[in-house]
Amino acid sequence: MRPRKYPYSGRPKLIRQALPRFILLGNIAFNRDLVKYIDTMKQVAPNQTIVYFKIPKFLSHEEKHVRVPLEIDEVVKILNR
């Protein structure tokens, strides 16, 4: 049997897309994929932690930091979930 020239049947097809998952730390949310790029965490005040990221780029890496209004223990508990 020869394949049809125009195979569209008119029936709608279901396309599933994965929604991005976010991690909420205080008032900051970032993509779950960034967790593997966390380099260090440092508590700078009683309720303030800085999370440093090293994001790989082509033949290099980009360094970013995020200031989170939580204690370091709470940040680690959230990230380990």
Biopython code that builds the backbone (N, CA, C, O; Angstrom):
import numpy as np
from Bio.PDB.StructureBuilder import StructureBuilder

atoms = [
    (1, "MET", "N", (0.821, -1.173, 0.000)),
    (1, "MET", "CA", (0.000, 0.000, 0.000)),
    (1, "MET", "C", (0.875, 1.251, 0.000)),
    (1, "MET", "O", (1.885, 1.315, 0.702)),
    (2, "ARG", "N", (0.495, 2.198, -0.759)),
    (2, "ARG", "CA", (1.242, 3.435, -0.873)),
    (2, "ARG", "C", (0.906, 4.394, 0.281)),
    (2, "ARG", "O", (-0.263, 4.508, 0.647)),
    (3, "PRO", "N", (1.908, 5.092, 0.869)),
    (3, "PRO", "CA", (1.590, 6.048, 1.935)),
    (3, "PRO", "C", (0.776, 7.225, 1.392)),
    (3, "PRO", "O", (0.909, 7.615, 0.231)),
    (4, "ARG", "N", (-0.050, 7.765, 2.246)),
    (4, "ARG", "CA", (-0.897, 8.881, 1.834)),
    (4, "ARG", "C", (-0.074, 10.136, 1.603)),
    (4, "ARG", "O", (0.940, 10.358, 2.266)),
    (5, "LYS", "N", (-0.508, 10.939, 0.678)),
    (5, "LYS", "CA", (0.221, 12.160, 0.356)),
    (5, "LYS", "C", (0.074, 13.189, 1.477)),
    (5, "LYS", "O", (1.035, 13.884, 1.806)),
    (6, "TYR", "N", (-1.116, 13.293, 2.064)),
    (6, "TYR", "CA", (-1.375, 14.223, 3.166)),
    (6, "TYR", "C", (-1.898, 13.413, 4.355)),
    (6, "TYR", "O", (-3.101, 13.168, 4.441)),
    (7, "PRO", "N", (-1.021, 12.993, 5.274)),
    (7, "PRO", "CA", (-1.443, 12.063, 6.326)),
    (7, "PRO", "C", (-2.213, 12.703, 7.482)),
    (7, "PRO", "O", (-2.566, 11.990, 8.421)),
    (8, "TYR", "N", (-2.489, 14.000, 7.464)),
    (8, "TYR", "CA", (-3.193, 14.640, 8.574)),
    (8, "TYR", "C", (-4.631, 14.140, 8.637)),
    (8, "TYR", "O", (-5.367, 14.221, 7.653)),
    (9, "SER", "N", (-5.028, 13.624, 9.798)),
    (9, "SER", "CA", (-6.369, 13.060, 9.925)),
    (9, "SER", "C", (-7.367, 14.054, 10.510)),
    (9, "SER", "O", (-8.567, 13.779, 10.514)),
    (10, "GLY", "N", (-6.905, 15.197, 11.004)),
    (10, "GLY", "CA", (-7.809, 16.174, 11.588)),
    (10, "GLY", "C", (-8.060, 15.956, 13.063)),
    (10, "GLY", "O", (-8.715, 16.781, 13.700)),
    (11, "ARG", "N", (-7.560, 14.873, 13.623)),
    (11, "ARG", "CA", (-7.753, 14.578, 15.033)),
    (11, "ARG", "C", (-6.692, 15.311, 15.855)),
    (11, "ARG", "O", (-5.512, 15.234, 15.515)),
    (12, "PRO", "N", (-7.069, 16.021, 16.925)),
    (12, "PRO", "CA", (-6.063, 16.705, 17.750)),
    (12, "PRO", "C", (-5.207, 15.683, 18.497)),
    (12, "PRO", "O", (-5.707, 14.659, 18.963)),
    (13, "LYS", "N", (-3.923, 15.974, 18.604)),
    (13, "LYS", "CA", (-2.993, 15.088, 19.297)),
    (13, "LYS", "C", (-2.588, 15.722, 20.619)),
    (13, "LYS", "O", (-2.453, 16.942, 20.721)),
    (14, "LEU", "N", (-2.399, 14.895, 21.611)),
    (14, "LEU", "CA", (-2.003, 15.352, 22.928)),
    (14, "LEU", "C", (-0.483, 15.455, 22.984)),
    (14, "LEU", "O", (0.222, 14.476, 22.738)),
    (15, "ILE", "N", (0.010, 16.630, 23.303)),
    (15, "ILE", "CA", (1.448, 16.851, 23.424)),
    (15, "ILE", "C", (1.734, 17.195, 24.878)),
    (15, "ILE", "O", (1.227, 18.185, 25.405)),
    (16, "ARG", "N", (2.537, 16.379, 25.509)),
    (16, "ARG", "CA", (2.878, 16.612, 26.917)),
    (16, "ARG", "C", (4.219, 17.322, 27.004)),
    (16, "ARG", "O", (5.202, 16.909, 26.390)),
    (17, "GLN", "N", (4.236, 18.389, 27.773)),
    (17, "GLN", "CA", (5.473, 19.118, 27.999)),
    (17, "GLN", "C", (5.738, 19.122, 29.492)),
    (17, "GLN", "O", (4.831, 19.334, 30.296)),
    (18, "ALA", "N", (6.977, 18.888, 29.852)),
    (18, "ALA", "CA", (7.348, 18.903, 31.255)),
    (18, "ALA", "C", (7.485, 20.353, 31.718)),
    (18, "ALA", "O", (8.217, 21.141, 31.119)),
    (19, "LEU", "N", (6.781, 20.683, 32.774)),
    (19, "LEU", "CA", (6.875, 22.028, 33.320)),
    (19, "LEU", "C", (8.138, 22.144, 34.160)),
    (19, "LEU", "O", (8.541, 21.169, 34.794)),
    (20, "PRO", "N", (8.769, 23.307, 34.180)),
    (20, "PRO", "CA", (9.970, 23.459, 35.003)),
    (20, "PRO", "C", (9.617, 23.397, 36.484)),
    (20, "PRO", "O", (8.591, 23.926, 36.912)),
    (21, "ARG", "N", (10.469, 22.755, 37.251)),
    (21, "ARG", "CA", (10.258, 22.656, 38.691)),
    (21, "ARG", "C", (11.168, 23.655, 39.366)),
    (21, "ARG", "O", (12.344, 23.771, 39.022)),
    (22, "PHE", "N", (10.625, 24.373, 40.325)),
    (22, "PHE", "CA", (11.372, 25.414, 41.013)),
    (22, "PHE", "C", (11.537, 25.065, 42.480)),
    (22, "PHE", "O", (10.715, 24.363, 43.069)),
    (23, "ILE", "N", (12.626, 25.576, 43.060)),
    (23, "ILE", "CA", (12.896, 25.425, 44.483)),
    (23, "ILE", "C", (12.750, 26.800, 45.106)),
    (23, "ILE", "O", (13.363, 27.763, 44.646)),
    (24, "LEU", "N", (11.934, 26.896, 46.156)),
    (24, "LEU", "CA", (11.661, 28.166, 46.810)),
    (24, "LEU", "C", (12.500, 28.271, 48.072)),
    (24, "LEU", "O", (12.397, 27.434, 48.969)),
    (25, "LEU", "N", (13.331, 29.302, 48.136)),
    (25, "LEU", "CA", (14.147, 29.593, 49.312)),
    (25, "LEU", "C", (13.807, 31.012, 49.762)),
    (25, "LEU", "O", (14.296, 31.984, 49.185)),
    (26, "GLY", "N", (12.982, 31.128, 50.778)),
    (26, "GLY", "CA", (12.572, 32.457, 51.239)),
    (26, "GLY", "C", (11.751, 33.150, 50.175)),
    (26, "GLY", "O", (10.667, 32.686, 49.822)),
    (27, "ASN", "N", (12.263, 34.264, 49.659)),
    (27, "ASN", "CA", (11.545, 34.996, 48.610)),
    (27, "ASN", "C", (12.210, 34.827, 47.251)),
    (27, "ASN", "O", (11.954, 35.611, 46.337)),
    (28, "ILE", "N", (13.062, 33.813, 47.105)),
    (28, "ILE", "CA", (13.789, 33.560, 45.860)),
    (28, "ILE", "C", (13.476, 32.143, 45.391)),
    (28, "ILE", "O", (13.474, 31.202, 46.185)),
    (29, "ALA", "N", (13.212, 32.002, 44.102)),
    (29, "ALA", "CA", (12.975, 30.680, 43.519)),
    (29, "ALA", "C", (13.904, 30.508, 42.329)),
    (29, "ALA", "O", (14.089, 31.433, 41.539)),
    (30, "PHE", "N", (14.491, 29.317, 42.202)),
    (30, "PHE", "CA", (15.331, 29.030, 41.045)),
    (30, "PHE", "C", (15.034, 27.629, 40.548)),
    (30, "PHE", "O", (14.446, 26.810, 41.254)),
    (31, "ASN", "N", (15.452, 27.373, 39.323)),
    (31, "ASN", "CA", (15.167, 26.110, 38.654)),
    (31, "ASN", "C", (15.865, 24.952, 39.363)),
    (31, "ASN", "O", (16.980, 25.100, 39.864)),
    (32, "ARG", "N", (15.201, 23.807, 39.400)),
    (32, "ARG", "CA", (15.748, 22.629, 40.074)),
    (32, "ARG", "C", (17.047, 22.148, 39.437)),
    (32, "ARG", "O", (17.870, 21.526, 40.108)),
    (33, "ASP", "N", (17.238, 22.429, 38.152)),
    (33, "ASP", "CA", (18.453, 21.988, 37.471)),
    (33, "ASP", "C", (19.696, 22.714, 37.973)),
    (33, "ASP", "O", (20.808, 22.223, 37.781)),
    (34, "LEU", "N", (19.534, 23.869, 38.608)),
    (34, "LEU", "CA", (20.686, 24.621, 39.104)),
    (34, "LEU", "C", (21.264, 24.039, 40.392)),
    (34, "LEU", "O", (22.347, 24.447, 40.813)),
    (35, "VAL", "N", (20.570, 23.101, 41.024)),
    (35, "VAL", "CA", (21.061, 22.538, 42.288)),
    (35, "VAL", "C", (22.403, 21.848, 42.092)),
    (35, "VAL", "O", (23.257, 21.902, 42.978)),
    (36, "LYS", "N", (22.604, 21.200, 40.947)),
    (36, "LYS", "CA", (23.866, 20.490, 40.731)),
    (36, "LYS", "C", (25.039, 21.437, 40.501)),
    (36, "LYS", "O", (26.188, 20.995, 40.500)),
    (37, "TYR", "N", (24.777, 22.728, 40.305)),
    (37, "TYR", "CA", (25.848, 23.702, 40.089)),
    (37, "TYR", "C", (26.167, 24.518, 41.336)),
    (37, "TYR", "O", (26.937, 25.475, 41.253)),
    (38, "ILE", "N", (25.594, 24.167, 42.500)),
    (38, "ILE", "CA", (25.904, 24.892, 43.733)),
    (38, "ILE", "C", (27.329, 24.561, 44.137)),
    (38, "ILE", "O", (27.705, 23.395, 44.250)),
    (39, "ASP", "N", (28.120, 25.614, 44.353)),
    (39, "ASP", "CA", (29.518, 25.433, 44.730)),
    (39, "ASP", "C", (29.664, 25.505, 46.246)),
    (39, "ASP", "O", (30.137, 24.552, 46.866)),
    (40, "THR", "N", (29.267, 26.612, 46.844)),
    (40, "THR", "CA", (29.377, 26.776, 48.294)),
    (40, "THR", "C", (28.170, 27.536, 48.823)),
    (40, "THR", "O", (27.448, 28.198, 48.079)),
    (41, "MET", "N", (27.973, 27.419, 50.139)),
    (41, "MET", "CA", (26.961, 28.199, 50.846)),
    (41, "MET", "C", (27.633, 28.815, 52.056)),
    (41, "MET", "O", (28.456, 28.178, 52.714)),
    (42, "LYS", "N", (27.281, 30.056, 52.345)),
    (42, "LYS", "CA", (27.949, 30.775, 53.423)),
    (42, "LYS", "C", (26.920, 31.596, 54.184)),
    (42, "LYS", "O", (26.150, 32.346, 53.585)),
    (43, "GLN", "N", (26.907, 31.451, 55.517)),
    (43, "GLN", "CA", (25.987, 32.240, 56.330)),
    (43, "GLN", "C", (26.694, 33.528, 56.723)),
    (43, "GLN", "O", (27.758, 33.492, 57.342)),
    (44, "VAL", "N", (26.105, 34.667, 56.363)),
    (44, "VAL", "CA", (26.741, 35.962, 56.602)),
    (44, "VAL", "C", (26.080, 36.731, 57.730)),
    (44, "VAL", "O", (26.677, 37.668, 58.259)),
    (45, "ALA", "N", (24.876, 36.366, 58.113)),
    (45, "ALA", "CA", (24.149, 37.007, 59.209)),
    (45, "ALA", "C", (23.243, 35.945, 59.829)),
    (45, "ALA", "O", (23.097, 34.859, 59.267)),
    (46, "PRO", "N", (22.631, 36.244, 60.983)),
    (46, "PRO", "CA", (21.783, 35.218, 61.610)),
    (46, "PRO", "C", (20.669, 34.681, 60.711)),
    (46, "PRO", "O", (20.353, 33.494, 60.786)),
    (47, "ASN", "N", (20.078, 35.502, 59.881)),
    (47, "ASN", "CA", (19.015, 35.033, 58.986)),
    (47, "ASN", "C", (19.347, 35.337, 57.539)),
    (47, "ASN", "O", (18.473, 35.741, 56.773)),
    (48, "GLN", "N", (20.589, 35.149, 57.159)),
    (48, "GLN", "CA", (20.976, 35.448, 55.783)),
    (48, "GLN", "C", (22.088, 34.496, 55.334)),
    (48, "GLN", "O", (23.107, 34.340, 56.007)),
    (49, "THR", "N", (21.862, 33.867, 54.177)),
    (49, "THR", "CA", (22.809, 32.915, 53.611)),
    (49, "THR", "C", (23.065, 33.292, 52.164)),
    (49, "THR", "O", (22.152, 33.719, 51.457)),
    (50, "ILE", "N", (24.309, 33.134, 51.719)),
    (50, "ILE", "CA", (24.654, 33.363, 50.320)),
    (50, "ILE", "C", (24.963, 32.008, 49.695)),
    (50, "ILE", "O", (25.771, 31.239, 50.217)),
    (51, "VAL", "N", (24.308, 31.726, 48.565)),
    (51, "VAL", "CA", (24.522, 30.486, 47.819)),
    (51, "VAL", "C", (25.284, 30.848, 46.555)),
    (51, "VAL", "O", (24.833, 31.682, 45.771)),
    (52, "TYR", "N", (26.449, 30.215, 46.354)),
    (52, "TYR", "CA", (27.287, 30.485, 45.188)),
    (52, "TYR", "C", (27.108, 29.369, 44.161)),
    (52, "TYR", "O", (27.162, 28.186, 44.496)),
    (53, "PHE", "N", (26.894, 29.761, 42.910)),
    (53, "PHE", "CA", (26.748, 28.823, 41.803)),
    (53, "PHE", "C", (27.946, 28.948, 40.878)),
    (53, "PHE", "O", (28.453, 30.050, 40.665)),
    (54, "LYS", "N", (28.404, 27.831, 40.326)),
    (54, "LYS", "CA", (29.383, 27.812, 39.238)),
    (54, "LYS", "C", (28.713, 27.112, 38.067)),
    (54, "LYS", "O", (28.647, 25.883, 38.020)),
    (55, "ILE", "N", (28.220, 27.901, 37.129)),
    (55, "ILE", "CA", (27.474, 27.379, 35.988)),
    (55, "ILE", "C", (28.434, 27.201, 34.824)),
    (55, "ILE", "O", (29.040, 28.177, 34.381)),
    (56, "PRO", "N", (28.591, 25.978, 34.311)),
    (56, "PRO", "CA", (29.546, 25.763, 33.217)),
    (56, "PRO", "C", (29.090, 26.421, 31.922)),
    (56, "PRO", "O", (27.930, 26.324, 31.521)),
    (57, "LYS", "N", (30.021, 27.078, 31.296)),
    (57, "LYS", "CA", (29.831, 27.642, 29.961)),
    (57, "LYS", "C", (30.849, 26.962, 29.055)),
    (57, "LYS", "O", (31.603, 26.103, 29.512)),
    (58, "PHE", "N", (30.882, 27.322, 27.813)),
    (58, "PHE", "CA", (31.809, 26.705, 26.869)),
    (58, "PHE", "C", (33.249, 27.015, 27.266)),
    (58, "PHE", "O", (33.662, 28.174, 27.225)),
    (59, "LEU", "N", (34.026, 25.988, 27.654)),
    (59, "LEU", "CA", (35.432, 26.078, 28.073)),
    (59, "LEU", "C", (35.647, 27.006, 29.258)),
    (59, "LEU", "O", (36.751, 27.522, 29.433)),
    (60, "SER", "N", (34.628, 27.235, 30.077)),
    (60, "SER", "CA", (34.746, 28.148, 31.206)),
    (60, "SER", "C", (33.565, 27.902, 32.145)),
    (60, "SER", "O", (32.803, 26.955, 31.955)),
    (61, "HIS", "N", (33.417, 28.754, 33.151)),
    (61, "HIS", "CA", (32.236, 28.715, 33.999)),
    (61, "HIS", "C", (31.876, 30.135, 34.422)),
    (61, "HIS", "O", (32.718, 31.033, 34.446)),
    (62, "GLU", "N", (30.615, 30.307, 34.751)),
    (62, "GLU", "CA", (30.099, 31.603, 35.169)),
    (62, "GLU", "C", (29.758, 31.513, 36.650)),
    (62, "GLU", "O", (29.114, 30.556, 37.078)),
    (63, "GLU", "N", (30.178, 32.488, 37.427)),
    (63, "GLU", "CA", (29.914, 32.480, 38.860)),
    (63, "GLU", "C", (28.789, 33.449, 39.179)),
    (63, "GLU", "O", (28.811, 34.607, 38.764)),
    (64, "LYS", "N", (27.806, 32.959, 39.923)),
    (64, "LYS", "CA", (26.681, 33.784, 40.361)),
    (64, "LYS", "C", (26.447, 33.502, 41.831)),
    (64, "LYS", "O", (26.796, 32.432, 42.329)),
    (65, "HIS", "N", (25.855, 34.466, 42.526)),
    (65, "HIS", "CA", (25.495, 34.237, 43.916)),
    (65, "HIS", "C", (24.088, 34.767, 44.179)),
    (65, "HIS", "O", (23.620, 35.703, 43.531)),
    (66, "VAL", "N", (23.430, 34.135, 45.153)),
    (66, "VAL", "CA", (22.067, 34.485, 45.526)),
    (66, "VAL", "C", (22.037, 34.674, 47.031)),
    (66, "VAL", "O", (22.529, 33.830, 47.780)),
    (67, "ARG", "N", (21.459, 35.784, 47.473)),
    (67, "ARG", "CA", (21.320, 36.064, 48.903)),
    (67, "ARG", "C", (19.935, 35.598, 49.350)),
    (67, "ARG", "O", (18.916, 36.076, 48.851)),
    (68, "VAL", "N", (19.913, 34.658, 50.298)),
    (68, "VAL", "CA", (18.670, 34.025, 50.746)),
    (68, "VAL", "C", (18.386, 34.451, 52.182)),
    (68, "VAL", "O", (19.280, 34.377, 53.026)),
    (69, "PRO", "N", (17.153, 34.901, 52.486)),
    (69, "PRO", "CA", (16.836, 35.342, 53.854)),
    (69, "PRO", "C", (16.450, 34.189, 54.788)),
    (69, "PRO", "O", (15.415, 34.249, 55.451)),
    (70, "LEU", "N", (17.270, 33.152, 54.838)),
    (70, "LEU", "CA", (17.045, 32.006, 55.725)),
    (70, "LEU", "C", (18.371, 31.603, 56.357)),
    (70, "LEU", "O", (19.443, 31.962, 55.872)),
    (71, "GLU", "N", (18.275, 30.846, 57.455)),
    (71, "GLU", "CA", (19.495, 30.308, 58.052)),
    (71, "GLU", "C", (20.023, 29.172, 57.188)),
    (71, "GLU", "O", (19.281, 28.575, 56.408)),
    (72, "ILE", "N", (21.310, 28.880, 57.335)),
    (72, "ILE", "CA", (21.941, 27.868, 56.478)),
    (72, "ILE", "C", (21.353, 26.478, 56.732)),
    (72, "ILE", "O", (21.277, 25.668, 55.809)),
    (73, "ASP", "N", (20.937, 26.190, 57.974)),
    (73, "ASP", "CA", (20.329, 24.883, 58.262)),
    (73, "ASP", "C", (19.032, 24.684, 57.478)),
    (73, "ASP", "O", (18.783, 23.604, 56.942)),
    (74, "GLU", "N", (18.215, 25.728, 57.417)),
    (74, "GLU", "CA", (16.954, 25.627, 56.679)),
    (74, "GLU", "C", (17.201, 25.488, 55.178)),
    (74, "GLU", "O", (16.482, 24.757, 54.497)),
    (75, "VAL", "N", (18.211, 26.183, 54.664)),
    (75, "VAL", "CA", (18.538, 26.095, 53.238)),
    (75, "VAL", "C", (18.974, 24.679, 52.886)),
    (75, "VAL", "O", (18.552, 24.135, 51.865)),
    (76, "VAL", "N", (19.809, 24.084, 53.715)),
    (76, "VAL", "CA", (20.287, 22.719, 53.459)),
    (76, "VAL", "C", (19.134, 21.717, 53.539)),
    (76, "VAL", "O", (19.072, 20.787, 52.735)),
    (77, "LYS", "N", (18.222, 21.896, 54.499)),
    (77, "LYS", "CA", (17.065, 20.992, 54.603)),
    (77, "LYS", "C", (16.195, 21.064, 53.351)),
    (77, "LYS", "O", (15.738, 20.038, 52.849)),
    (78, "ILE", "N", (15.967, 22.283, 52.846)),
    (78, "ILE", "CA", (15.139, 22.445, 51.650)),
    (78, "ILE", "C", (15.818, 21.821, 50.436)),
    (78, "ILE", "O", (15.161, 21.154, 49.638)),
    (79, "LEU", "N", (17.119, 22.027, 50.288)),
    (79, "LEU", "CA", (17.836, 21.508, 49.125)),
    (79, "LEU", "C", (17.988, 19.992, 49.164)),
    (79, "LEU", "O", (18.080, 19.360, 48.111)),
    (80, "ASN", "N", (18.016, 19.399, 50.345)),
    (80, "ASN", "CA", (18.171, 17.946, 50.452)),
    (80, "ASN", "C", (16.862, 17.189, 50.256)),
    (80, "ASN", "O", (16.878, 15.961, 50.177)),
    (81, "ARG", "N", (15.741, 17.879, 50.176)),
    (81, "ARG", "CA", (14.455, 17.204, 49.945)),
    (81, "ARG", "C", (14.380, 16.623, 48.568)),
    (81, "ARG", "O", (13.369, 16.020, 48.207)),
]
sb = StructureBuilder()
sb.init_structure("model")
sb.init_model(0)
sb.init_chain("A")
sb.init_seg("    ")
for serial, (resi, resn, name, xyz) in enumerate(atoms, 1):
    if name == "N":
        sb.init_residue(resn, " ", resi, " ")
    sb.init_atom(name, np.array(xyz, "f"), 0.0, 1.0, " ", f" {name:<3s}", serial, name[0])
structure = sb.get_structure()
